[in-house]
């Protein structure tokens, strides 16, 4: 088994974790760390706005997938952490602009008291597979 840990320059800086971990066997499984609303300059995006934050998070996931020449249809699992689960409808509307809604990935949504920074409203983890 081979593991490749990647922190693409097209993604925000990291502090003690990898944005992307690729595990290669007969097929590849890619684990994308929980992404939050931070842009490539390391700035928080959309303070107080779940829609803007969700879009930034999905753009970060897209950057991770692009690094490995993958697409959202390769994502098999999404895990959502929200500070207010009542905002899930807004999150789903934005998610549906990225995923294959006919074959959506498995998903979990968890309401949490807070995330790593008080300004974050959402964090999303993704798992993708590829040949």
C-alpha positions in Angstrom: 0.0 0.0 0.0 1.2 3.5 -0.8 0.1 6.8 0.8 0.6 10.2 -0.7 0.0 13.3 1.4 -0.6 16.5 -0.5 -1.1 20.1 0.4 -1.8 21.8 -3.0 -0.7 25.4 -3.4 -4.2 26.1 -4.8 -5.7 25.5 -1.3 -5.4 27.3 2.0 -2.2 26.8 4.1 -2.3 23.9 6.6 -1.4 23.7 10.3 -0.7 20.1 11.4 -2.8 18.2 8.8 -2.9 17.2 5.1 -5.6 18.5 2.9 -5.5 15.4 0.7 -4.4 11.8 1.5 -4.3 9.4 -1.4 -4.1 5.6 -0.6 -3.3 3.4 -3.6 -4.1 -0.3 -3.9 -5.9 -1.8 -6.8 -8.1 1.3 -6.7 -7.4 4.7 -5.1 -9.2 6.0 -2.0 -8.8 9.7 -1.3 -9.6 11.3 2.1 -10.0 15.0 2.0 -9.6 16.7 5.4 -12.5 18.8 6.8 -12.6 21.9 4.7 -13.7 25.3 6.1 -14.3 28.7 4.6 -10.7 29.7 4.1 -9.5 31.0 0.7 -6.0 30.5 -0.8 -4.7 33.5 1.0 -5.6 31.9 4.3 -8.5 34.4 4.9 -11.9 33.4 6.3 -14.6 33.9 3.7 -18.3 34.8 4.4 -18.3 35.5 8.1 -21.9 35.0 9.3 -23.1 33.8 5.9 -23.7 30.0 5.5 -24.2 30.2 1.8 -20.9 32.0 1.1 -19.0 29.7 3.5 -20.6 26.5 2.0 -19.6 27.6 -1.6 -16.0 28.3 -0.4 -15.8 24.9 1.2 -17.0 23.1 -1.9 -14.5 25.1 -4.0 -11.8 23.9 -1.6 -12.9 20.3 -2.1 -13.0 20.9 -5.8 -9.4 22.1 -5.7 -8.3 19.0 -3.8 -10.1 16.8 -6.4 -8.6 18.8 -9.3 -5.1 18.1 -7.9 -5.7 14.4 -8.4 -7.5 14.8 -11.7 -10.8 13.8 -10.1 -14.3 15.2 -10.1 -17.2 15.4 -7.7 -18.7 12.3 -9.3 -15.7 10.4 -7.7 -16.8 11.5 -4.2 -18.5 8.6 -2.4 -18.9 10.2 1.1 -19.5 13.7 2.5 -19.6 14.5 6.1 -21.1 17.9 7.1 -20.5 19.6 10.4 -22.8 22.6 11.0 -23.1 24.9 13.9 -26.8 25.3 13.0 -28.4 22.2 11.4 -31.5 24.3 10.4 -29.2 25.7 7.6 -28.9 22.3 5.9 -31.4 23.2 3.2 -29.2 26.1 2.1 -26.2 23.8 2.2 -27.9 21.1 0.1 -28.9 23.7 -2.5 -25.3 24.6 -2.9 -24.0 21.0 -2.7 -26.4 20.1 -5.5 -24.6 22.5 -7.8 -21.4 20.4 -7.4 -22.5 16.7 -7.1 -24.3 14.3 -9.3 -27.7 14.6 -7.8 -28.8 11.4 -9.6 -26.1 9.4 -7.9 -25.3 11.5 -4.7 -22.6 10.4 -2.4 -23.3 8.9 1.0 -23.6 11.7 3.5 -23.8 12.5 7.2 -24.7 15.8 8.8 -23.8 16.6 12.4 -24.7 19.7 14.4 -21.8 20.8 16.6 -21.6 23.5 19.3 -18.6 25.2 17.5 -15.8 24.5 15.0 -12.1 25.3 15.3 -12.8 29.0 14.8 -15.9 30.8 16.1 -16.4 32.4 12.6 -16.8 29.0 10.9 -20.4 27.9 10.4 -19.6 24.7 8.4 -16.9 22.1 7.8 -17.1 19.3 5.2 -15.0 16.1 4.9 -15.0 14.1 1.6 -13.9 10.6 0.6 -13.4 9.9 -3.1 -12.5 6.7 -5.0 -10.8 6.3 -8.4 -9.3 3.6 -10.6 
